[in-house]
Amino acid sequence: MNDLYSYLLYFIHEYGNTEDFLKIYEDNYESLEFRTHLAAIKEYIRMGDIKKIEESIIRATQYWYPMEHNQVEPIVFLTDEMIRPFITNEIANQILLTPKLQ
């Protein structure tokens, strides 16, 4: 994703409409950065949409790359107080089986 598009999406998320942000997210998630996936996860948490939360967590995992060989999931999933409650055993197993960026 180019820098201008990333900036515009950031601007929409920070200052615009949540519905617009999530529409763009759903239409373009394959080309978005990991941090944009995190923003979408948190918006879905605020909305209480469990299905979209879980989908977005798995999507985010696909666009994350480990900094060390022994990292198996994004640490933010365990340290972020909003996200951590949604990392169930089932989701954790899916995260482990999901291909990551290399």
Backbone as XML, in Angstrom:
<?xml version="1.0"?>
<chain id="A" units="angstrom">
  <residue number="1" name="MET">
    <atom name="N" x="0.849" y="-1.165" z="0.000"/>
    <atom name="CA" x="0.000" y="0.000" z="0.000"/>
    <atom name="C" x="0.899" y="1.234" z="0.000"/>
  </residue>
  <residue number="2" name="ASN">
    <atom name="N" x="0.531" y="2.229" z="-0.791"/>
    <atom name="CA" x="1.383" y="3.410" z="-0.847"/>
    <atom name="C" x="1.161" y="4.314" z="0.361"/>
  </residue>
  <residue number="3" name="ASP">
    <atom name="N" x="2.121" y="5.209" z="0.595"/>
    <atom name="CA" x="2.093" y="6.063" z="1.778"/>
    <atom name="C" x="0.896" y="7.003" z="1.800"/>
  </residue>
  <residue number="4" name="LEU">
    <atom name="N" x="0.508" y="7.538" z="0.653"/>
    <atom name="CA" x="-0.624" y="8.457" z="0.605"/>
    <atom name="C" x="-1.904" y="7.749" z="1.033"/>
  </residue>
  <residue number="5" name="TYR">
    <atom name="N" x="-2.116" y="6.546" z="0.522"/>
    <atom name="CA" x="-3.315" y="5.788" z="0.874"/>
    <atom name="C" x="-3.313" y="5.451" z="2.364"/>
  </residue>
  <residue number="6" name="SER">
    <atom name="N" x="-2.161" y="5.068" z="2.901"/>
    <atom name="CA" x="-2.048" y="4.779" z="4.333"/>
    <atom name="C" x="-2.390" y="6.011" z="5.156"/>
  </residue>
  <residue number="7" name="TYR">
    <atom name="N" x="-1.886" y="7.164" z="4.734"/>
    <atom name="CA" x="-2.167" y="8.404" z="5.457"/>
    <atom name="C" x="-3.653" y="8.735" z="5.408"/>
  </residue>
  <residue number="8" name="LEU">
    <atom name="N" x="-4.262" y="8.598" z="4.244"/>
    <atom name="CA" x="-5.689" y="8.904" z="4.120"/>
    <atom name="C" x="-6.528" y="7.984" z="5.003"/>
  </residue>
  <residue number="9" name="LEU">
    <atom name="N" x="-6.186" y="6.722" z="5.041"/>
    <atom name="CA" x="-6.927" y="5.790" z="5.884"/>
    <atom name="C" x="-6.726" y="6.129" z="7.362"/>
  </residue>
  <residue number="10" name="TYR">
    <atom name="N" x="-5.510" y="6.492" z="7.735"/>
    <atom name="CA" x="-5.248" y="6.932" z="9.105"/>
    <atom name="C" x="-6.104" y="8.156" z="9.432"/>
  </residue>
  <residue number="11" name="PHE">
    <atom name="N" x="-6.157" y="9.109" z="8.523"/>
    <atom name="CA" x="-6.929" y="10.333" z="8.735"/>
    <atom name="C" x="-8.414" y="10.017" z="8.906"/>
  </residue>
  <residue number="12" name="ILE">
    <atom name="N" x="-8.944" y="9.135" z="8.070"/>
    <atom name="CA" x="-10.358" y="8.748" z="8.173"/>
    <atom name="C" x="-10.614" y="8.080" z="9.521"/>
  </residue>
  <residue number="13" name="HIS">
    <atom name="N" x="-9.691" y="7.244" z="9.956"/>
    <atom name="CA" x="-9.874" y="6.561" z="11.241"/>
    <atom name="C" x="-9.835" y="7.547" z="12.399"/>
  </residue>
  <residue number="14" name="GLU">
    <atom name="N" x="-8.880" y="8.453" z="12.379"/>
    <atom name="CA" x="-8.711" y="9.382" z="13.494"/>
    <atom name="C" x="-9.753" y="10.497" z="13.527"/>
  </residue>
  <residue number="15" name="TYR">
    <atom name="N" x="-10.140" y="10.998" z="12.362"/>
    <atom name="CA" x="-10.970" y="12.204" z="12.324"/>
    <atom name="C" x="-12.290" y="12.029" z="11.587"/>
  </residue>
  <residue number="16" name="GLY">
    <atom name="N" x="-12.480" y="10.881" z="10.987"/>
    <atom name="CA" x="-13.672" y="10.698" z="10.166"/>
    <atom name="C" x="-14.687" y="9.779" z="10.805"/>
  </residue>
  <residue number="17" name="ASN">
    <atom name="N" x="-15.357" y="9.078" z="9.961"/>
    <atom name="CA" x="-16.477" y="8.236" z="10.334"/>
    <atom name="C" x="-16.018" y="6.783" z="10.466"/>
  </residue>
  <residue number="18" name="THR">
    <atom name="N" x="-16.393" y="6.143" z="11.566"/>
    <atom name="CA" x="-16.013" y="4.743" z="11.788"/>
    <atom name="C" x="-16.546" y="3.841" z="10.689"/>
  </residue>
  <residue number="19" name="GLU">
    <atom name="N" x="-17.773" y="4.077" z="10.252"/>
    <atom name="CA" x="-18.352" y="3.253" z="9.185"/>
    <atom name="C" x="-17.531" y="3.353" z="7.905"/>
  </residue>
  <residue number="20" name="ASP">
    <atom name="N" x="-17.098" y="4.567" z="7.550"/>
    <atom name="CA" x="-16.263" y="4.742" z="6.354"/>
    <atom name="C" x="-14.935" y="4.001" z="6.512"/>
  </residue>
  <residue number="21" name="PHE">
    <atom name="N" x="-14.325" y="4.136" z="7.683"/>
    <atom name="CA" x="-13.056" y="3.457" z="7.944"/>
    <atom name="C" x="-13.207" y="1.948" z="7.793"/>
  </residue>
  <residue number="22" name="LEU">
    <atom name="N" x="-14.248" y="1.379" z="8.405"/>
    <atom name="CA" x="-14.433" y="-0.071" z="8.347"/>
    <atom name="C" x="-14.814" y="-0.544" z="6.951"/>
  </residue>
  <residue number="23" name="LYS">
    <atom name="N" x="-15.532" y="0.269" z="6.195"/>
    <atom name="CA" x="-15.858" y="-0.088" z="4.808"/>
    <atom name="C" x="-14.573" y="-0.180" z="3.984"/>
  </residue>
  <residue number="24" name="ILE">
    <atom name="N" x="-13.716" y="0.824" z="4.122"/>
    <atom name="CA" x="-12.441" y="0.812" z="3.403"/>
    <atom name="C" x="-11.590" y="-0.366" z="3.877"/>
  </residue>
  <residue number="25" name="TYR">
    <atom name="N" x="-11.600" y="-0.612" z="5.178"/>
    <atom name="CA" x="-10.848" y="-1.752" z="5.716"/>
    <atom name="C" x="-11.320" y="-3.059" z="5.087"/>
  </residue>
  <residue number="26" name="GLU">
    <atom name="N" x="-12.611" y="-3.294" z="5.082"/>
    <atom name="CA" x="-13.150" y="-4.547" z="4.539"/>
    <atom name="C" x="-12.856" y="-4.688" z="3.045"/>
  </residue>
  <residue number="27" name="ASP">
    <atom name="N" x="-12.905" y="-3.581" z="2.318"/>
    <atom name="CA" x="-12.669" y="-3.625" z="0.875"/>
    <atom name="C" x="-11.193" y="-3.791" z="0.511"/>
  </residue>
  <residue number="28" name="ASN">
    <atom name="N" x="-10.292" y="-3.422" z="1.429"/>
    <atom name="CA" x="-8.865" y="-3.371" z="1.092"/>
    <atom name="C" x="-7.955" y="-4.069" z="2.091"/>
  </residue>
  <residue number="29" name="TYR">
    <atom name="N" x="-8.484" y="-4.911" z="2.953"/>
    <atom name="CA" x="-7.666" y="-5.463" z="4.038"/>
    <atom name="C" x="-6.429" y="-6.215" z="3.543"/>
  </residue>
  <residue number="30" name="GLU">
    <atom name="N" x="-6.467" y="-6.744" z="2.341"/>
    <atom name="CA" x="-5.320" y="-7.509" z="1.839"/>
    <atom name="C" x="-4.096" y="-6.644" z="1.570"/>
  </residue>
  <residue number="31" name="SER">
    <atom name="N" x="-4.286" y="-5.340" z="1.468"/>
    <atom name="CA" x="-3.148" y="-4.469" z="1.167"/>
    <atom name="C" x="-2.849" y="-3.487" z="2.303"/>
  </residue>
  <residue number="32" name="LEU">
    <atom name="N" x="-3.359" y="-3.772" z="3.494"/>
    <atom name="CA" x="-3.180" y="-2.847" z="4.610"/>
    <atom name="C" x="-2.072" y="-3.304" z="5.550"/>
  </residue>
  <residue number="33" name="GLU">
    <atom name="N" x="-1.514" y="-2.337" z="6.250"/>
    <atom name="CA" x="-0.455" y="-2.607" z="7.211"/>
    <atom name="C" x="-1.038" y="-3.214" z="8.485"/>
  </residue>
  <residue number="34" name="PHE">
    <atom name="N" x="-0.193" y="-3.883" z="9.250"/>
    <atom name="CA" x="-0.608" y="-4.532" z="10.488"/>
    <atom name="C" x="-1.299" y="-3.554" z="11.433"/>
  </residue>
  <residue number="35" name="ARG">
    <atom name="N" x="-0.759" y="-2.352" z="11.574"/>
    <atom name="CA" x="-1.343" y="-1.387" z="12.517"/>
    <atom name="C" x="-2.762" y="-0.991" z="12.131"/>
  </residue>
  <residue number="36" name="THR">
    <atom name="N" x="-3.077" y="-1.011" z="10.842"/>
    <atom name="CA" x="-4.442" y="-0.710" z="10.410"/>
    <atom name="C" x="-5.376" y="-1.841" z="10.809"/>
  </residue>
  <residue number="37" name="HIS">
    <atom name="N" x="-4.894" y="-3.067" z="10.741"/>
    <atom name="CA" x="-5.688" y="-4.204" z="11.212"/>
    <atom name="C" x="-5.978" y="-4.056" z="12.706"/>
  </residue>
  <residue number="38" name="LEU">
    <atom name="N" x="-4.986" y="-3.617" z="13.482"/>
    <atom name="CA" x="-5.200" y="-3.413" z="14.914"/>
    <atom name="C" x="-6.272" y="-2.362" z="15.161"/>
  </residue>
  <residue number="39" name="ALA">
    <atom name="N" x="-6.241" y="-1.290" z="14.395"/>
    <atom name="CA" x="-7.262" y="-0.248" z="14.545"/>
    <atom name="C" x="-8.646" y="-0.802" z="14.236"/>
  </residue>
  <residue number="40" name="ALA">
    <atom name="N" x="-8.748" y="-1.625" z="13.199"/>
    <atom name="CA" x="-10.039" y="-2.226" z="12.842"/>
    <atom name="C" x="-10.514" y="-3.180" z="13.934"/>
  </residue>
  <residue number="41" name="ILE">
    <atom name="N" x="-9.604" y="-3.986" z="14.484"/>
    <atom name="CA" x="-9.972" y="-4.896" z="15.574"/>
    <atom name="C" x="-10.591" y="-4.104" z="16.719"/>
  </residue>
  <residue number="42" name="LYS">
    <atom name="N" x="-9.954" y="-3.003" z="17.093"/>
    <atom name="CA" x="-10.456" y="-2.202" z="18.218"/>
    <atom name="C" x="-11.806" y="-1.567" z="17.907"/>
  </residue>
  <residue number="43" name="GLU">
    <atom name="N" x="-12.011" y="-1.165" z="16.664"/>
    <atom name="CA" x="-13.324" y="-0.616" z="16.298"/>
    <atom name="C" x="-14.397" y="-1.697" z="16.391"/>
  </residue>
  <residue number="44" name="TYR">
    <atom name="N" x="-14.081" y="-2.903" z="15.932"/>
    <atom name="CA" x="-15.047" y="-4.001" z="16.038"/>
    <atom name="C" x="-15.300" y="-4.368" z="17.502"/>
  </residue>
  <residue number="45" name="ILE">
    <atom name="N" x="-14.287" y="-4.259" z="18.354"/>
    <atom name="CA" x="-14.483" y="-4.499" z="19.785"/>
    <atom name="C" x="-15.453" y="-3.470" z="20.343"/>
  </residue>
  <residue number="46" name="ARG">
    <atom name="N" x="-15.260" y="-2.206" z="19.991"/>
    <atom name="CA" x="-16.172" y="-1.152" z="20.466"/>
    <atom name="C" x="-17.606" y="-1.411" z="20.019"/>
  </residue>
  <residue number="47" name="MET">
    <atom name="N" x="-17.744" y="-1.996" z="18.834"/>
    <atom name="CA" x="-19.080" y="-2.288" z="18.298"/>
    <atom name="C" x="-19.648" y="-3.596" z="18.858"/>
  </residue>
  <residue number="48" name="GLY">
    <atom name="N" x="-18.788" y="-4.434" z="19.416"/>
    <atom name="CA" x="-19.235" y="-5.710" z="19.962"/>
    <atom name="C" x="-19.497" y="-6.784" z="18.923"/>
  </residue>
  <residue number="49" name="ASP">
    <atom name="N" x="-18.870" y="-6.664" z="17.754"/>
    <atom name="CA" x="-19.077" y="-7.619" z="16.665"/>
    <atom name="C" x="-18.041" y="-8.745" z="16.761"/>
  </residue>
  <residue number="50" name="ILE">
    <atom name="N" x="-18.392" y="-9.796" z="17.501"/>
    <atom name="CA" x="-17.460" y="-10.890" z="17.780"/>
    <atom name="C" x="-16.937" y="-11.537" z="16.500"/>
  </residue>
  <residue number="51" name="LYS">
    <atom name="N" x="-17.812" y="-11.784" z="15.543"/>
    <atom name="CA" x="-17.388" y="-12.431" z="14.293"/>
    <atom name="C" x="-16.318" y="-11.596" z="13.587"/>
  </residue>
  <residue number="52" name="LYS">
    <atom name="N" x="-16.547" y="-10.286" z="13.478"/>
    <atom name="CA" x="-15.580" y="-9.409" z="12.803"/>
    <atom name="C" x="-14.295" y="-9.262" z="13.621"/>
  </residue>
  <residue number="53" name="ILE">
    <atom name="N" x="-14.410" y="-9.289" z="14.952"/>
    <atom name="CA" x="-13.211" y="-9.231" z="15.792"/>
    <atom name="C" x="-12.317" y="-10.422" z="15.472"/>
  </residue>
  <residue number="54" name="GLU">
    <atom name="N" x="-12.910" y="-11.607" z="15.488"/>
    <atom name="CA" x="-12.139" y="-12.822" z="15.236"/>
    <atom name="C" x="-11.567" y="-12.843" z="13.824"/>
  </residue>
  <residue number="55" name="GLU">
    <atom name="N" x="-12.360" y="-12.453" z="12.833"/>
    <atom name="CA" x="-11.861" y="-12.395" z="11.449"/>
    <atom name="C" x="-10.681" y="-11.439" z="11.339"/>
  </residue>
  <residue number="56" name="SER">
    <atom name="N" x="-10.801" y="-10.282" z="11.980"/>
    <atom name="CA" x="-9.756" y="-9.264" z="11.883"/>
    <atom name="C" x="-8.481" y="-9.684" z="12.602"/>
  </residue>
  <residue number="57" name="ILE">
    <atom name="N" x="-8.620" y="-10.415" z="13.700"/>
    <atom name="CA" x="-7.432" y="-10.922" z="14.398"/>
    <atom name="C" x="-6.662" y="-11.874" z="13.487"/>
  </residue>
  <residue number="58" name="ILE">
    <atom name="N" x="-7.374" y="-12.777" z="12.834"/>
    <atom name="CA" x="-6.711" y="-13.724" z="11.924"/>
    <atom name="C" x="-6.126" y="-12.981" z="10.724"/>
  </residue>
  <residue number="59" name="ARG">
    <atom name="N" x="-6.862" y="-12.016" z="10.179"/>
    <atom name="CA" x="-6.328" y="-11.214" z="9.064"/>
    <atom name="C" x="-5.045" y="-10.512" z="9.483"/>
  </residue>
  <residue number="60" name="ALA">
    <atom name="N" x="-5.065" y="-9.890" z="10.659"/>
    <atom name="CA" x="-3.891" y="-9.157" z="11.133"/>
    <atom name="C" x="-2.686" y="-10.079" z="11.234"/>
  </residue>
  <residue number="61" name="THR">
    <atom name="N" x="-2.923" y="-11.300" z="11.693"/>
    <atom name="CA" x="-1.842" y="-12.273" z="11.841"/>
    <atom name="C" x="-1.167" y="-12.549" z="10.503"/>
  </residue>
  <residue number="62" name="GLN">
    <atom name="N" x="-1.932" y="-12.563" z="9.428"/>
    <atom name="CA" x="-1.377" y="-12.824" z="8.101"/>
    <atom name="C" x="-0.453" y="-11.705" z="7.630"/>
  </residue>
  <residue number="63" name="TYR">
    <atom name="N" x="-0.638" y="-10.496" z="8.167"/>
    <atom name="CA" x="0.139" y="-9.335" z="7.719"/>
    <atom name="C" x="1.136" y="-8.877" z="8.775"/>
  </residue>
  <residue number="64" name="TRP">
    <atom name="N" x="1.465" y="-9.764" z="9.676"/>
    <atom name="CA" x="2.452" y="-9.530" z="10.725"/>
    <atom name="C" x="3.659" y="-10.405" z="10.443"/>
  </residue>
  <residue number="65" name="TYR">
    <atom name="N" x="4.835" y="-9.913" z="10.771"/>
    <atom name="CA" x="6.020" y="-10.755" z="10.628"/>
    <atom name="C" x="6.795" y="-10.750" z="11.940"/>
  </residue>
  <residue number="66" name="PRO">
    <atom name="N" x="7.267" y="-11.921" z="12.332"/>
    <atom name="CA" x="8.003" y="-12.027" z="13.597"/>
    <atom name="C" x="9.362" y="-11.338" z="13.505"/>
  </residue>
  <residue number="67" name="MET">
    <atom name="N" x="9.745" y="-10.689" z="14.588"/>
    <atom name="CA" x="11.055" y="-10.043" z="14.655"/>
    <atom name="C" x="12.138" y="-11.049" z="15.059"/>
  </residue>
  <residue number="68" name="GLU">
    <atom name="N" x="11.722" y="-12.108" z="15.741"/>
    <atom name="CA" x="12.617" y="-13.181" z="16.176"/>
    <atom name="C" x="12.022" y="-14.508" z="15.729"/>
  </residue>
  <residue number="69" name="HIS">
    <atom name="N" x="12.855" y="-15.510" z="15.579"/>
    <atom name="CA" x="12.379" y="-16.823" z="15.131"/>
    <atom name="C" x="11.430" y="-17.482" z="16.126"/>
  </residue>
  <residue number="70" name="ASN">
    <atom name="N" x="11.557" y="-17.132" z="17.400"/>
    <atom name="CA" x="10.722" y="-17.785" z="18.400"/>
    <atom name="C" x="9.392" y="-17.063" z="18.651"/>
  </residue>
  <residue number="71" name="GLN">
    <atom name="N" x="9.122" y="-15.999" z="17.945"/>
    <atom name="CA" x="7.833" y="-15.322" z="18.079"/>
    <atom name="C" x="6.796" y="-16.066" z="17.254"/>
  </residue>
  <residue number="72" name="VAL">
    <atom name="N" x="5.683" y="-16.401" z="17.891"/>
    <atom name="CA" x="4.651" y="-17.162" z="17.194"/>
    <atom name="C" x="3.372" y="-16.365" z="16.978"/>
  </residue>
  <residue number="73" name="GLU">
    <atom name="N" x="3.253" y="-15.218" z="17.663"/>
    <atom name="CA" x="2.102" y="-14.356" z="17.445"/>
    <atom name="C" x="2.471" y="-12.933" z="17.826"/>
  </residue>
  <residue number="74" name="PRO">
    <atom name="N" x="1.717" y="-11.973" z="17.338"/>
    <atom name="CA" x="1.995" y="-10.584" z="17.709"/>
    <atom name="C" x="1.816" y="-10.391" z="19.218"/>
  </residue>
  <residue number="75" name="ILE">
    <atom name="N" x="2.834" y="-9.890" z="19.884"/>
    <atom name="CA" x="2.786" y="-9.716" z="21.336"/>
    <atom name="C" x="1.654" y="-8.778" z="21.749"/>
  </residue>
  <residue number="76" name="VAL">
    <atom name="N" x="1.288" y="-7.870" z="20.862"/>
    <atom name="CA" x="0.215" y="-6.931" z="21.179"/>
    <atom name="C" x="-1.097" y="-7.660" z="21.472"/>
  </residue>
  <residue number="77" name="PHE">
    <atom name="N" x="-1.276" y="-8.835" z="20.901"/>
    <atom name="CA" x="-2.493" y="-9.604" z="21.181"/>
    <atom name="C" x="-2.564" y="-10.012" z="22.653"/>
  </residue>
  <residue number="78" name="LEU">
    <atom name="N" x="-1.412" y="-10.137" z="23.293"/>
    <atom name="CA" x="-1.379" y="-10.531" z="24.702"/>
    <atom name="C" x="-1.259" y="-9.346" z="25.645"/>
  </residue>
  <residue number="79" name="THR">
    <atom name="N" x="-0.732" y="-8.229" z="25.154"/>
    <atom name="CA" x="-0.499" y="-7.077" z="26.028"/>
    <atom name="C" x="-1.580" y="-6.017" z="25.945"/>
  </residue>
  <residue number="80" name="ASP">
    <atom name="N" x="-2.315" y="-5.971" z="24.866"/>
    <atom name="CA" x="-3.360" y="-4.958" z="24.717"/>
    <atom name="C" x="-4.602" y="-5.391" z="25.497"/>
  </residue>
  <residue number="81" name="GLU">
    <atom name="N" x="-5.014" y="-4.560" z="26.431"/>
    <atom name="CA" x="-6.139" y="-4.914" z="27.302"/>
    <atom name="C" x="-7.462" y="-5.065" z="26.562"/>
  </residue>
  <residue number="82" name="MET">
    <atom name="N" x="-7.607" y="-4.402" z="25.440"/>
    <atom name="CA" x="-8.842" y="-4.541" z="24.658"/>
    <atom name="C" x="-8.865" y="-5.850" z="23.878"/>
  </residue>
  <residue number="83" name="ILE">
    <atom name="N" x="-7.727" y="-6.222" z="23.326"/>
    <atom name="CA" x="-7.660" y="-7.383" z="22.428"/>
    <atom name="C" x="-7.510" y="-8.696" z="23.192"/>
  </residue>
  <residue number="84" name="ARG">
    <atom name="N" x="-6.718" y="-8.699" z="24.254"/>
    <atom name="CA" x="-6.386" y="-9.935" z="24.973"/>
    <atom name="C" x="-7.602" y="-10.809" z="25.320"/>
  </residue>
  <residue number="85" name="PRO">
    <atom name="N" x="-8.734" y="-10.266" z="25.778"/>
    <atom name="CA" x="-9.869" y="-11.139" z="26.113"/>
    <atom name="C" x="-10.424" y="-11.930" z="24.926"/>
  </residue>
  <residue number="86" name="PHE">
    <atom name="N" x="-10.114" y="-11.517" z="23.722"/>
    <atom name="CA" x="-10.638" y="-12.187" z="22.529"/>
    <atom name="C" x="-9.684" y="-13.252" z="21.976"/>
  </residue>
  <residue number="87" name="ILE">
    <atom name="N" x="-8.531" y="-13.408" z="22.627"/>
    <atom name="CA" x="-7.587" y="-14.443" z="22.210"/>
    <atom name="C" x="-7.929" y="-15.720" z="22.994"/>
  </residue>
  <residue number="88" name="THR">
    <atom name="N" x="-8.958" y="-16.369" z="22.540"/>
    <atom name="CA" x="-9.404" y="-17.624" z="23.143"/>
    <atom name="C" x="-8.467" y="-18.748" z="22.700"/>
  </residue>
  <residue number="89" name="ASN">
    <atom name="N" x="-8.625" y="-19.917" z="23.282"/>
    <atom name="CA" x="-7.814" y="-21.063" z="22.854"/>
    <atom name="C" x="-8.007" y="-21.344" z="21.372"/>
  </residue>
  <residue number="90" name="GLU">
    <atom name="N" x="-9.241" y="-21.253" z="20.905"/>
    <atom name="CA" x="-9.528" y="-21.505" z="19.485"/>
    <atom name="C" x="-8.824" y="-20.483" z="18.589"/>
  </residue>
  <residue number="91" name="ILE">
    <atom name="N" x="-8.924" y="-19.208" z="18.945"/>
    <atom name="CA" x="-8.267" y="-18.155" z="18.156"/>
    <atom name="C" x="-6.746" y="-18.322" z="18.233"/>
  </residue>
  <residue number="92" name="ALA">
    <atom name="N" x="-6.220" y="-18.641" z="19.419"/>
    <atom name="CA" x="-4.770" y="-18.843" z="19.563"/>
    <atom name="C" x="-4.292" y="-19.974" z="18.661"/>
  </residue>
  <residue number="93" name="ASN">
    <atom name="N" x="-5.055" y="-21.048" z="18.583"/>
    <atom name="CA" x="-4.691" y="-22.153" z="17.689"/>
    <atom name="C" x="-4.726" y="-21.718" z="16.231"/>
  </residue>
  <residue number="94" name="GLN">
    <atom name="N" x="-5.726" y="-20.928" z="15.850"/>
    <atom name="CA" x="-5.791" y="-20.423" z="14.471"/>
    <atom name="C" x="-4.600" y="-19.521" z="14.173"/>
  </residue>
  <residue number="95" name="ILE">
    <atom name="N" x="-4.224" y="-18.682" z="15.145"/>
    <atom name="CA" x="-3.070" y="-17.797" z="14.966"/>
    <atom name="C" x="-1.815" y="-18.630" z="14.696"/>
  </residue>
  <residue number="96" name="LEU">
    <atom name="N" x="-1.636" y="-19.691" z="15.475"/>
    <atom name="CA" x="-0.450" y="-20.541" z="15.299"/>
    <atom name="C" x="-0.403" y="-21.186" z="13.922"/>
  </residue>
  <residue number="97" name="LEU">
    <atom name="N" x="-1.562" y="-21.507" z="13.364"/>
    <atom name="CA" x="-1.624" y="-22.189" z="12.068"/>
    <atom name="C" x="-1.675" y="-21.237" z="10.872"/>
  </residue>
  <residue number="98" name="THR">
    <atom name="N" x="-1.840" y="-19.948" z="11.134"/>
    <atom name="CA" x="-1.961" y="-18.969" z="10.058"/>
    <atom name="C" x="-0.582" y="-18.605" z="9.510"/>
  </residue>
  <residue number="99" name="PRO">
    <atom name="N" x="-0.393" y="-18.668" z="8.189"/>
    <atom name="CA" x="0.887" y="-18.240" z="7.599"/>
    <atom name="C" x="1.147" y="-16.758" z="7.889"/>
  </residue>
  <residue number="100" name="LYS">
    <atom name="N" x="2.399" y="-16.434" z="8.190"/>
    <atom name="CA" x="2.804" y="-15.058" z="8.475"/>
    <atom name="C" x="3.674" y="-14.539" z="7.339"/>
  </residue>
  <residue number="101" name="LEU">
    <atom name="N" x="3.853" y="-13.221" z="7.319"/>
    <atom name="CA" x="4.790" y="-12.627" z="6.357"/>
    <atom name="C" x="6.198" y="-13.090" z="6.687"/>
  </residue>
  <residue number="102" name="GLN">
    <atom name="N" x="7.021" y="-13.199" z="5.683"/>
    <atom name="CA" x="8.421" y="-13.600" z="5.891"/>
    <atom name="C" x="9.339" y="-12.439" z="5.661"/>
  </residue>
</chain>
